[in-house]
Amino acid sequence: MTLGSTEQTAIIRTERGLTIAGTRITIYDVWKKLQVQKAKHAVES
C-alpha cells in the first residue's frame, strides 16, 4: 500500500487489535519495531 500526499491512514479496531486500515499491520507490530530500533541505537552509541 503506497500513500500519496493527499491520502490518510486510519487506525481501526479488529479482532487482531488496533490495525492500520487496509493492512494486517497492528499498532503493536509498529511499537515493537520502534523499540528494537531504539535498542539498536542505544547499543551503537
PDB file of N, CA, C and O in Angstrom:
ATOM      1  N   MET A   1       0.847  -1.181   0.000  1.00  0.00           N
ATOM      2  CA  MET A   1       0.000   0.000   0.000  1.00  0.00           C
ATOM      3  C   MET A   1       0.888   1.239   0.000  1.00  0.00           C
ATOM      4  O   MET A   1       1.686   1.432   0.917  1.00  0.00           O
ATOM      5  N   THR A   2       0.759   2.042  -0.981  1.00  0.00           N
ATOM      6  CA  THR A   2       1.513   3.275  -1.087  1.00  0.00           C
ATOM      7  C   THR A   2       0.563   4.449  -0.875  1.00  0.00           C
ATOM      8  O   THR A   2      -0.498   4.528  -1.494  1.00  0.00           O
ATOM      9  N   LEU A   3       0.959   5.350   0.001  1.00  0.00           N
ATOM     10  CA  LEU A   3       0.110   6.504   0.292  1.00  0.00           C
ATOM     11  C   LEU A   3       0.606   7.727  -0.451  1.00  0.00           C
ATOM     12  O   LEU A   3       1.793   8.051  -0.409  1.00  0.00           O
ATOM     13  N   GLY A   4      -0.296   8.398  -1.125  1.00  0.00           N
ATOM     14  CA  GLY A   4       0.022   9.663  -1.755  1.00  0.00           C
ATOM     15  C   GLY A   4      -0.057  10.777  -0.726  1.00  0.00           C
ATOM     16  O   GLY A   4      -0.456  10.543   0.414  1.00  0.00           O
ATOM     17  N   SER A   5       0.310  11.953  -1.109  1.00  0.00           N
ATOM     18  CA  SER A   5       0.331  13.069  -0.162  1.00  0.00           C
ATOM     19  C   SER A   5      -1.070  13.493   0.285  1.00  0.00           C
ATOM     20  O   SER A   5      -1.210  14.153   1.314  1.00  0.00           O
ATOM     21  N   THR A   6      -2.102  13.126  -0.469  1.00  0.00           N
ATOM     22  CA  THR A   6      -3.454  13.540  -0.102  1.00  0.00           C
ATOM     23  C   THR A   6      -4.242  12.443   0.619  1.00  0.00           C
ATOM     24  O   THR A   6      -5.376  12.669   1.041  1.00  0.00           O
ATOM     25  N   GLU A   7      -3.638  11.245   0.763  1.00  0.00           N
ATOM     26  CA  GLU A   7      -4.338  10.140   1.415  1.00  0.00           C
ATOM     27  C   GLU A   7      -4.050  10.127   2.911  1.00  0.00           C
ATOM     28  O   GLU A   7      -2.986  10.558   3.354  1.00  0.00           O
ATOM     29  N   GLN A   8      -5.003   9.630   3.676  1.00  0.00           N
ATOM     30  CA  GLN A   8      -4.826   9.484   5.113  1.00  0.00           C
ATOM     31  C   GLN A   8      -4.923   8.011   5.487  1.00  0.00           C
ATOM     32  O   GLN A   8      -5.631   7.242   4.838  1.00  0.00           O
ATOM     33  N   THR A   9      -4.215   7.631   6.525  1.00  0.00           N
ATOM     34  CA  THR A   9      -4.275   6.274   7.032  1.00  0.00           C
ATOM     35  C   THR A   9      -5.143   6.267   8.270  1.00  0.00           C
ATOM     36  O   THR A   9      -5.007   7.128   9.140  1.00  0.00           O
ATOM     37  N   ALA A  10      -6.034   5.297   8.349  1.00  0.00           N
ATOM     38  CA  ALA A  10      -6.915   5.186   9.502  1.00  0.00           C
ATOM     39  C   ALA A  10      -6.483   4.012  10.367  1.00  0.00           C
ATOM     40  O   ALA A  10      -5.984   3.003   9.870  1.00  0.00           O
ATOM     41  N   ILE A  11      -6.679   4.161  11.641  1.00  0.00           N
ATOM     42  CA  ILE A  11      -6.460   3.081  12.592  1.00  0.00           C
ATOM     43  C   ILE A  11      -7.826   2.511  12.918  1.00  0.00           C
ATOM     44  O   ILE A  11      -8.733   3.239  13.322  1.00  0.00           O
ATOM     45  N   ILE A  12      -7.970   1.197  12.741  1.00  0.00           N
ATOM     46  CA  ILE A  12      -9.257   0.568  13.009  1.00  0.00           C
ATOM     47  C   ILE A  12      -9.087  -0.556  14.027  1.00  0.00           C
ATOM     48  O   ILE A  12      -8.009  -1.137  14.142  1.00  0.00           O
ATOM     49  N   ARG A  13     -10.143  -0.856  14.755  1.00  0.00           N
ATOM     50  CA  ARG A  13     -10.112  -1.939  15.726  1.00  0.00           C
ATOM     51  C   ARG A  13     -10.631  -3.205  15.054  1.00  0.00           C
ATOM     52  O   ARG A  13     -11.735  -3.225  14.509  1.00  0.00           O
ATOM     53  N   THR A  14      -9.815  -4.269  15.101  1.00  0.00           N
ATOM     54  CA  THR A  14     -10.207  -5.560  14.554  1.00  0.00           C
ATOM     55  C   THR A  14     -10.010  -6.616  15.627  1.00  0.00           C
ATOM     56  O   THR A  14      -9.604  -6.304  16.746  1.00  0.00           O
ATOM     57  N   GLU A  15     -10.299  -7.874  15.283  1.00  0.00           N
ATOM     58  CA  GLU A  15     -10.087  -8.952  16.248  1.00  0.00           C
ATOM     59  C   GLU A  15      -8.600  -9.134  16.562  1.00  0.00           C
ATOM     60  O   GLU A  15      -8.250  -9.715  17.589  1.00  0.00           O
ATOM     61  N   ARG A  16      -7.735  -8.642  15.690  1.00  0.00           N
ATOM     62  CA  ARG A  16      -6.282  -8.708  15.926  1.00  0.00           C
ATOM     63  C   ARG A  16      -5.791  -7.571  16.819  1.00  0.00           C
ATOM     64  O   ARG A  16      -4.655  -7.608  17.292  1.00  0.00           O
ATOM     65  N   GLY A  17      -6.621  -6.569  17.055  1.00  0.00           N
ATOM     66  CA  GLY A  17      -6.246  -5.386  17.820  1.00  0.00           C
ATOM     67  C   GLY A  17      -6.336  -4.168  16.923  1.00  0.00           C
ATOM     68  O   GLY A  17      -6.998  -4.202  15.886  1.00  0.00           O
ATOM     69  N   LEU A  18      -5.680  -3.102  17.313  1.00  0.00           N
ATOM     70  CA  LEU A  18      -5.677  -1.885  16.505  1.00  0.00           C
ATOM     71  C   LEU A  18      -4.768  -2.103  15.301  1.00  0.00           C
ATOM     72  O   LEU A  18      -3.598  -2.455  15.455  1.00  0.00           O
ATOM     73  N   THR A  19      -5.315  -1.892  14.093  1.00  0.00           N
ATOM     74  CA  THR A  19      -4.544  -2.118  12.874  1.00  0.00           C
ATOM     75  C   THR A  19      -4.608  -0.906  11.961  1.00  0.00           C
ATOM     76  O   THR A  19      -5.507  -0.073  12.065  1.00  0.00           O
ATOM     77  N   ILE A  20      -3.630  -0.828  11.062  1.00  0.00           N
ATOM     78  CA  ILE A  20      -3.640   0.200  10.034  1.00  0.00           C
ATOM     79  C   ILE A  20      -4.611  -0.276   8.967  1.00  0.00           C
ATOM     80  O   ILE A  20      -4.464  -1.380   8.443  1.00  0.00           O
ATOM     81  N   ALA A  21      -5.592   0.537   8.642  1.00  0.00           N
ATOM     82  CA  ALA A  21      -6.646   0.157   7.697  1.00  0.00           C
ATOM     83  C   ALA A  21      -6.045  -0.317   6.383  1.00  0.00           C
ATOM     84  O   ALA A  21      -5.122   0.295   5.845  1.00  0.00           O
ATOM     85  N   GLY A  22      -6.589  -1.421   5.877  1.00  0.00           N
ATOM     86  CA  GLY A  22      -6.138  -1.957   4.605  1.00  0.00           C
ATOM     87  C   GLY A  22      -4.896  -2.817   4.697  1.00  0.00           C
ATOM     88  O   GLY A  22      -4.395  -3.282   3.673  1.00  0.00           O
ATOM     89  N   THR A  23      -4.383  -3.041   5.907  1.00  0.00           N
ATOM     90  CA  THR A  23      -3.197  -3.873   6.085  1.00  0.00           C
ATOM     91  C   THR A  23      -3.440  -4.865   7.209  1.00  0.00           C
ATOM     92  O   THR A  23      -4.478  -4.823   7.869  1.00  0.00           O
ATOM     93  N   ARG A  24      -2.494  -5.745   7.425  1.00  0.00           N
ATOM     94  CA  ARG A  24      -2.540  -6.652   8.573  1.00  0.00           C
ATOM     95  C   ARG A  24      -1.551  -6.193   9.639  1.00  0.00           C
ATOM     96  O   ARG A  24      -1.260  -6.938  10.575  1.00  0.00           O
ATOM     97  N   ILE A  25      -1.034  -4.980   9.506  1.00  0.00           N
ATOM     98  CA  ILE A  25      -0.051  -4.445  10.445  1.00  0.00           C
ATOM     99  C   ILE A  25      -0.785  -3.867  11.648  1.00  0.00           C
ATOM    100  O   ILE A  25      -1.636  -2.989  11.510  1.00  0.00           O
ATOM    101  N   THR A  26      -0.441  -4.373  12.825  1.00  0.00           N
ATOM    102  CA  THR A  26      -1.062  -3.850  14.038  1.00  0.00           C
ATOM    103  C   THR A  26      -0.201  -2.731  14.619  1.00  0.00           C
ATOM    104  O   THR A  26       0.982  -2.601  14.302  1.00  0.00           O
ATOM    105  N   ILE A  27      -0.815  -1.946  15.460  1.00  0.00           N
ATOM    106  CA  ILE A  27      -0.080  -0.892  16.158  1.00  0.00           C
ATOM    107  C   ILE A  27       1.005  -1.515  17.022  1.00  0.00           C
ATOM    108  O   ILE A  27       2.067  -0.927  17.223  1.00  0.00           O
ATOM    109  N   TYR A  28       0.729  -2.708  17.531  1.00  0.00           N
ATOM    110  CA  TYR A  28       1.707  -3.414  18.368  1.00  0.00           C
ATOM    111  C   TYR A  28       2.927  -3.824  17.543  1.00  0.00           C
ATOM    112  O   TYR A  28       4.046  -3.799  18.055  1.00  0.00           O
ATOM    113  N   ASP A  29       2.733  -4.202  16.272  1.00  0.00           N
ATOM    114  CA  ASP A  29       3.861  -4.511  15.391  1.00  0.00           C
ATOM    115  C   ASP A  29       4.741  -3.276  15.207  1.00  0.00           C
ATOM    116  O   ASP A  29       5.968  -3.363  15.266  1.00  0.00           O
ATOM    117  N   VAL A  30       4.111  -2.144  14.987  1.00  0.00           N
ATOM    118  CA  VAL A  30       4.847  -0.888  14.797  1.00  0.00           C
ATOM    119  C   VAL A  30       5.598  -0.540  16.073  1.00  0.00           C
ATOM    120  O   VAL A  30       6.760  -0.139  16.017  1.00  0.00           O
ATOM    121  N   TRP A  31       4.947  -0.690  17.221  1.00  0.00           N
ATOM    122  CA  TRP A  31       5.569  -0.378  18.515  1.00  0.00           C
ATOM    123  C   TRP A  31       6.802  -1.249  18.748  1.00  0.00           C
ATOM    124  O   TRP A  31       7.843  -0.747  19.171  1.00  0.00           O
ATOM    125  N   LYS A  32       6.689  -2.558  18.474  1.00  0.00           N
ATOM    126  CA  LYS A  32       7.823  -3.468  18.652  1.00  0.00           C
ATOM    127  C   LYS A  32       8.984  -3.056  17.763  1.00  0.00           C
ATOM    128  O   LYS A  32      10.132  -3.042  18.210  1.00  0.00           O
ATOM    129  N   LYS A  33       8.699  -2.719  16.505  1.00  0.00           N
ATOM    130  CA  LYS A  33       9.741  -2.307  15.568  1.00  0.00           C
ATOM    131  C   LYS A  33      10.456  -1.049  16.069  1.00  0.00           C
ATOM    132  O   LYS A  33      11.682  -0.963  15.993  1.00  0.00           O
ATOM    133  N   LEU A  34       9.706  -0.086  16.575  1.00  0.00           N
ATOM    134  CA  LEU A  34      10.309   1.133  17.108  1.00  0.00           C
ATOM    135  C   LEU A  34      11.188   0.842  18.322  1.00  0.00           C
ATOM    136  O   LEU A  34      12.252   1.440  18.478  1.00  0.00           O
ATOM    137  N   GLN A  35      10.747  -0.072  19.179  1.00  0.00           N
ATOM    138  CA  GLN A  35      11.522  -0.419  20.367  1.00  0.00           C
ATOM    139  C   GLN A  35      12.839  -1.100  19.982  1.00  0.00           C
ATOM    140  O   GLN A  35      13.875  -0.832  20.591  1.00  0.00           O
ATOM    141  N   VAL A  36      12.804  -1.971  18.982  1.00  0.00           N
ATOM    142  CA  VAL A  36      14.021  -2.646  18.520  1.00  0.00           C
ATOM    143  C   VAL A  36      14.997  -1.632  17.945  1.00  0.00           C
ATOM    144  O   VAL A  36      16.195  -1.692  18.224  1.00  0.00           O
ATOM    145  N   GLN A  37      14.486  -0.696  17.140  1.00  0.00           N
ATOM    146  CA  GLN A  37      15.361   0.324  16.563  1.00  0.00           C
ATOM    147  C   GLN A  37      15.961   1.195  17.654  1.00  0.00           C
ATOM    148  O   GLN A  37      17.130   1.572  17.572  1.00  0.00           O
ATOM    149  N   LYS A  38      15.180   1.518  18.668  1.00  0.00           N
ATOM    150  CA  LYS A  38      15.668   2.329  19.776  1.00  0.00           C
ATOM    151  C   LYS A  38      16.775   1.591  20.517  1.00  0.00           C
ATOM    152  O   LYS A  38      17.785   2.192  20.883  1.00  0.00           O
ATOM    153  N   ALA A  39      16.591   0.293  20.740  1.00  0.00           N
ATOM    154  CA  ALA A  39      17.588  -0.507  21.434  1.00  0.00           C
ATOM    155  C   ALA A  39      18.883  -0.608  20.612  1.00  0.00           C
ATOM    156  O   ALA A  39      19.977  -0.512  21.168  1.00  0.00           O
ATOM    157  N   LYS A  40      18.761  -0.801  19.304  1.00  0.00           N
ATOM    158  CA  LYS A  40      19.937  -0.857  18.444  1.00  0.00           C
ATOM    159  C   LYS A  40      20.694   0.449  18.486  1.00  0.00           C
ATOM    160  O   LYS A  40      21.924   0.462  18.528  1.00  0.00           O
ATOM    161  N   HIS A  41      19.959   1.551  18.474  1.00  0.00           N
ATOM    162  CA  HIS A  41      20.608   2.865  18.522  1.00  0.00           C
ATOM    163  C   HIS A  41      21.351   3.046  19.844  1.00  0.00           C
ATOM    164  O   HIS A  41      22.449   3.601  19.866  1.00  0.00           O
ATOM    165  N   ALA A  42      20.763   2.584  20.939  1.00  0.00           N
ATOM    166  CA  ALA A  42      21.395   2.716  22.251  1.00  0.00           C
ATOM    167  C   ALA A  42      22.685   1.894  22.320  1.00  0.00           C
ATOM    168  O   ALA A  42      23.663   2.326  22.929  1.00  0.00           O
ATOM    169  N   VAL A  43      22.689   0.721  21.703  1.00  0.00           N
ATOM    170  CA  VAL A  43      23.877  -0.130  21.707  1.00  0.00           C
ATOM    171  C   VAL A  43      24.988   0.490  20.872  1.00  0.00           C
ATOM    172  O   VAL A  43      26.163   0.427  21.234  1.00  0.00           O
ATOM    173  N   GLU A  44      24.598   1.094  19.743  1.00  0.00           N
ATOM    174  CA  GLU A  44      25.593   1.697  18.864  1.00  0.00           C
ATOM    175  C   GLU A  44      26.213   2.955  19.468  1.00  0.00           C
ATOM    176  O   GLU A  44      27.329   3.324  19.102  1.00  0.00           O
ATOM    177  N   SER A  45      25.525   3.607  20.368  1.00  0.00           N
ATOM    178  CA  SER A  45      26.027   4.870  20.943  1.00  0.00           C
ATOM    179  C   SER A  45      27.089   4.640  21.976  1.00  0.00           C
ATOM    180  O   SER A  45      27.610   5.596  22.549  1.00  0.00           O
TER     181      SER A  45
END
